[in-house]
Amino acid sequence: FGSVGVAHNGNLVNYRTLRAILEDNGSIFNTSSDTEVVLHLIAISKARPFFLRIVDACEKLEGAYSMVFVTEDKLVAVRDPYGFRPLVMGRRTNGAVVFASETCALDLIEATYEREVNPGEVLVVDKKDGVQSLCLLPHPEPKQCIFEHIYFALPNSVVFGRSVYESRHVFGEILATEAPVDCDVVIAVPDSGVVAALGYAAKAGVPFQQGLIRSHYVGRTFIEPSQKIRDFGVKLKLSPVRGVLEGKRVVVVDDSIVRGTTSSKIVRLIKEAGAKEVHMRIASPPIIGSCYYGVDTPSAEELISNRMSVEEIREFIGCDSLAFLPFNSLQKMLASDSQKFCYACFSGKYPVMPKEVKVKKVGDFLDDGLNGPMDSIDGGWVRGPTNIDVEKEIDPLYQQSKI
């Protein structure tokens, strides 16, 4: 079939096992990417035609994958049976079919959104037959990543059939309703907290203002070699507006708290700018578990909500009050779609349990936005759940949990 290129959004939880088997059979790897495993599986498959090689390979994969393959005459898109990561199809005015993770990417190239690639679906595109849909992979109930709506996707995207902007606005409204506080101004931690802050301000009837200005000209501070330099990077990247904050009771809305280190620095910055009170409102439930499906989270031991109560976190970051988006309110807001989302980072219950002691961390970087460990740069390894029993079937247990 000649040369093949692949784009992969996700993370395979059985990468090490597959790689070991392939290497024992003579495959030579040039990278540490789990995507290379897929290419080797395709190469050794004897299935014909080419798209069946992809199906053959995907049947051996466990975890999250939304992939697009290109050959000399075909474009093939495939999404894992749970649909963890988004994948959409669009069409340009000249008839060309395109695939992307977010609908906003289609807007950039003036393509029209047509539909999602369904969980377990393979789409084959060529000049002769157009678009062919093949549902060849078994697909249980979808478990779409809720963090696409909380943090990763851009607000102008439609992900899993929902407007990201509307979701985040509602998250803010829920926080204003369920965790109200007397305040003078609502601000956001830019950029991912902005829409939730707008929702909070609208519901609370309090003005939203830019109390923190983010510089887009400073590099990622999590790669800096020392904690002292990383701390200085926070000040470079986020600047408080004294005229907005001084003498005010301030509500600060952020999308999530991971380690808590950056949140404490932000609270300190705001108080140093003269704020009378600082109240943190977090537009997601507490994160207690690592993600193994393409979100590069720290290990569970590093997650502050896995180690501390809400009150202990409040004391650690130094704010006057702290509230998270209630988990049951999040599910209620999603209504009939609630069962279609993965909440593993909030519940510790995994749809596809990693069966390896260490899992390759590959995917979108999730930290406190500004700093993190050096090994996060190279997609290091994160320890799998400590309660793994590889002899048991995990999925039925997950279904019983009703989450």
Secondary structure, 3 states (H helix, E strand, C coil): CCCCEEEEEEEECCHHHHHHHHHHCCCCCCCCCHHHHHHHHHHHCCCCCHHHHHHHHHCCCCEEEEEEEECCCCEEEEECCCCCCCCEEEECCCCCEEEECCHHHHHHCCCEEEEECCCCCEEEEECCCEEEEECCCCCCCCCEECHHHHHHCCCCCEECCEEHHHHHHHHHHHHHHHCCCCCCEEEECCCCCHHHHHHHHHHHCCCECCCEEECCCCCCHHHCCCHHHHHHHHHHHEEECHHHHCCCEEEEEECCCCCCHHHHHHHHHHHHCCCCEEEEEECCCCCCCCCCCCEECCCHHHCHHHHCCHHHHHHHHCCCEEEECCHHHHHHHHHHHHHHEECHHHHCCCCCCCCCCEEECCCEECCCCCCCCHHHCCCCEEECCCCCCCCCCCHHHHHHHCC
